[in-house]
Amino acid sequence: MLIPRKIVELWERPLKNGSIINNQFKITRFIGKGSYGLVYQAIDETTSQMVVVKQLRNRKRNSNEKLLIREARMLESLNLINTPRLVDYFYEDHKYFLIMEHKPGNNFEDLVIYEGKKYNETECIKILLKVLQVIRHLHAKRIIHRDLRLPNILLNEETIYVIDFGLALFVDEKDSGEGISSSLEKRLFREVSVKSDFYALGHFFLFLLYSTYETTTRKERSWEEELTIDPRLKKIIRKMLQLEASYETVDEIIKDLEVITEDNN
């Protein structure tokens, strides 16, 4: 029996500000709706610490429940300063909830587009190296993030945080295949391989480099034509984007970037 979309939407109305779940977490703000969860900001009233709450959506409940449990397992196994710490996971009032540590900072989309931050080549390399150090820990735990988009990489002073493990997989898992796009770009983002994280970070790196770019022509050109950067950086990006033979490990990328950094010092 198919349940009408409007009824599903009624079931998925966000919790109101001030709602208390598990007699502990007070909802303060609805952040948004993801592929399988409703996300809130809340206060842990036992510690007065800010937390992030992910509530399982009712649509595709069985498959989504597995995703939420897997995300909880990953956060628990990581326990890194640069990723959210698992706080709690429970079932209440016919709803599943995942509670995780709130990480401070702004994502790079907000920093560049809305705050006007600009990063030169040296600063871009420094940022990417910090992100890669976090990803090195994930890959050491056999975790592929698969969603390293701008909103999921935060900067707080000098510290990088990687958040939202909703699409992450362990390397020995298979993607369910549900909703896989025919688009090559999306498939490269979602591949269950370390290369998908490298591909996403190649785009992230280009975004940072473009923060200082000023167009001088209306003619459409490739990023390689538009960006005036070290030729070795172009090769690194091409390998991350799988335009050349791809990197196999995160350490290979770090090594190539550190060579450029050392030469520039």
HUMO-V632287 format. One record per helix or strand of 3 or more residues. SS is the DSSP state (alpha for helix, beta for strand). FROM is the first residue (numbers start at 1). TO is the last residue. Records with the same first field share a line. If there is no record, write none. Layout:
SS: FROM-TO, FROM-TO
This chain:
alpha: 5-11, 61-78, 108-114, 121-140, 150-152, 184-190, 194-212, 223-226, 231-240, 250-264
beta: 25-33, 37-44, 49-56, 86-92, 95-101, 153-156, 159-162
